[in-house]
Amino acid sequence: MVPTEAYVILSMVLFAMGTLGVLLRRNAIIVFMSVELMLNASNLALVAFSRQWQGVDGQLFTFFVMTVAAAEVAVGLALIVAIFRTKQSINIDELHLMEG
Amino acid sequence: MQNLALIAPLIILFPSVGAFINFVWGPKLNERASAIIGSVAAGATFFIALGMFSYLTGNNFQPAIIDPPLLDGWLRIPSANLEIPWQQRIDTLSVTMLLFVTFVGTLIHIYAAGYMHGDKRFSRFFAYLNMFLAFMLILVTGNNFLMMFVGWEGVGVCSYLLIGFWWDKPKGEGIKNANAARKAFIANRVGDFGVLMALFLTFWTFGSLDFFKPTEIANPAHYEHLVHEDDSHAGEEDSHSGEEGDDHGGEGEGESTTAQTVALSTDTTVAQEGEEDDHGGEAAADDHGGEESHSDPFGFYVNNDHLTYNQLGVFGQAEKLLKLGEGETLDRGDGTQVGRTVVIGSWTTDIDTVVSLIALFMLLGAAGKSAQIPLFVWLPDAMAGPTPVSALIHAATMVTAGVYMMVRSNTFFYYADEVSLIVTIIGGVTALAAGFMALGQWDIKRVLAYSTVSQLGFMVAAVGIGAYAAAIFHMMTHAFFKALLFLGSGSVIHGMEHGHHHLHDHGHGAGGHGHDDKAHAAAHDSHGHDSHGHDSHGHDEKHDDHAHDDHFDPQDMRTMGGLSRRMPITYITYVIGAAALAGIWPLSGFWSKDEILADAWRAAIFDGKLSGYIALGLLLAAAFMTAFYMTRQVWLVFHGEGRHDAVKHVPESVWQMTVPLIILGVFSVFIGFVNLPSDPGVSSLGLEAVFGLHALTDWLEYSVLHAHVGAFEWLIALVATGVGLAAIFLGIRIYGGANPLNEKNEDPLYVNRGFRPLFVFSNARMYWDEAYDRLFIRPFQAIARLLARVDWDFWHDYVHDSVITKGFNGVAKILSQPVDNGLIDGTVRGVGRLVKGISGVLRQAQTGYVRVYAVALLVGVVAVVVLMLLPVLQG
């Protein structure tokens, strides 16, 4: 049986990759995917701990996260499409209309 | 019957409601509705007055004091121990006033419905008339001086409003009317000062303003015959104890009429006190032993023994104080004593002096309201008002208020001999002077105005010689025949205007009977004389004729003549009124004037009073003037040939105007018989069987303590009649021709060189107005101008412009520049800049780049996690 630590380490790696993706990439789609990566990293950690402690709470919570993520994807993609239609670009560095 | 007096408040309420309706909804009502509301309200008061009359006769002349609902405790200041109730007094004096005021008032309302036809403020006129009536009835029925004063001022205001009713007439006439109204108001204001001073003195001295308190009897001696003495006297009629005790043969017979009325109406025995010269209460108490005189069969007290000093009204208190000897005192009823001494501020004086002062101030008030020298000048000018107003206010009702007040306060005047002498002189001189001024007037109403002043002088002189009942009697007869004369003159004026109108319409080929006032208004507008910018549209047709003929004055007797053929009803009634005024036997004026003259004669001969001689001399001369100027007027107006073409087209007036004339004419003939003197012999035409002898005086004596019965003096009657007839004869000799005026329309007296100065003097109204102009108005204006200069040069130019304005500007500069602009604005602006600066720094953080926010988020999360893990890491 794979020890729980391995799952947690993988989860940390994935989360770090997602975080770096969000912070460093310019393409909004990639940023979005990185966010998904972070969510799934946390899912992995939840499921791993769930197995470790023999409880269903973590698995249940995972489903919630996946549902919310699906909804987020729907809304987020729609926004990105709308932004692309107006600006002909999805480079997030070009989107700084909220500048103070 | 006992409760009949309770409807007394309605007598004020009805005209008030009528006035209210016409004020508020007047413009929406048509003439007919306005006139009906006004006249019905006035007519209702007359019927209530009749009710009051029957209440008194049915209840042994028991005075009633009515507290109307809702007005309880009208004026009450507990801390100052001041309480003046709103009470109406129904006694014989007030009911006498009520009867003729409401009767004449009602007729004048009806008359006005005809006279004011077509006026644009028709309903407003009726509102004023009703309001006037309401105030007059407050004046008359009030049981205290303050209520009387409320009515007094109220009628003054209404008089002002009505004199100036045509304030918007064109060509400066409106201004004249308004000035006349102001003159009346201001002259009365001078008199009101006197009334107020009299009120203050009365209140200070007696601590009350009530004439009489409830259950108080004004004249206990006069009620003595009601006291149930002994059953064996049942049905026995004895001669009534006249207060004077004059033993006239016919007196007993006549007096019993009143006594019989009492006996029949109460079904009680009438017994007679033999006592004379004693002020009733005590004699009654002695004879019947205290209690019995109180628990009388009439249900009310017939004397004042049950009341302490404090419980008496002002007149009762005054009577008691004035009878006290030097140094004597009287129990007030609360254990304290009261003496003759009165302390007013730092001035200590005797009650005699105070009463004289009160009487003197009242005389000033009466001189204002009843138009006596020196304040009479307003009344002739008051003729600027519409004729019904002249009749209602300035002949029959309001001007009698002063005389009413003096008669009501007869106690004060009775004991103030010197003041009474002044009263006599004022009244007599006024009667003579006004009679003289009436001789030379051309305006038909002005003659009557001076005649009114003159007749009021008769009344005032009567008060001066102590003939209080005679004063009221003359007031009453005068109300009828003077109202008749005024309404007759109104009828003439109305007719002349119509005649002139007719003439004018024919002259322009318009044809028909001209009522086309629109055309007139238009014609008038084009003249453009309306200097005050009033909307001249819709002026009363009657009063716009002047626009076409500047020289025609429908009130000028020089344009009249021969009207007797054109207006027979007006003519006959006018002659009756004139003859009554002139004192021709047996018309009403004869009896009342003769009673005053006979009283003056008796005061002079029997009492040796100086005032009697003065009154007799002045009033006889005035009577001569009266007959003369009335003859002159009747002949100038109604006889001879018409002096203007308008006369040929004069119609008789409408029934609303002639019916009141006829009614007043009948009353002017017969009203004198209500107060036949004692022992009239054949002169009364045997009518004492119907009216009784001195019925009015007997009736008045229940409320007028010092009234006394007048006796017939053949000598005086013959002399007075002779004087009157001589004046009429002389008048006819002078004015009797086909056209008494010469071709320049000059008076025969003027043409005659001997009389010319007199006529000029009379025509110029003895230069009273000019004298007042010199003595008062011009100095007043000079002072006013001086003060205006002080005001302008000193106060405006220097104080205001220099001191105040500059000071203000200086302070304002300091406040505005350094303080407001520098300090306050600087603070506000500083705060703004501070906020702007901080925000400029802070907004740098808001880059708009998502990544920056994400880094911030990450850093935050890491920081939170580190903070949470810190205790764990530390062990």
Boltz contact constraints between the chains, C-beta under 6 A:
constraints:
  - contact:
      token1: [A, 22]
      token2: [B, 854]
      max_distance: 6.0
  - contact:
      token1: [A, 23]
      token2: [B, 851]
      max_distance: 6.0
  - contact:
      token1: [A, 23]
      token2: [B, 854]
      max_distance: 6.0
  - contact:
      token1: [A, 92]
      token2: [B, 850]
      max_distance: 6.0
  - contact:
      token1: [A, 96]
      token2: [B, 848]
      max_distance: 6.0
  - contact:
      token1: [A, 96]
      token2: [B, 849]
      max_distance: 6.0
  - contact:
      token1: [A, 98]
      token2: [B, 848]
      max_distance: 6.0
  - contact:
      token1: [A, 99]
      token2: [B, 847]
      max_distance: 6.0
  - contact:
      token1: [A, 99]
      token2: [B, 848]
      max_distance: 6.0
  - contact:
      token1: [A, 100]
      token2: [B, 843]
      max_distance: 6.0
  - contact:
      token1: [A, 100]
      token2: [B, 846]
      max_distance: 6.0
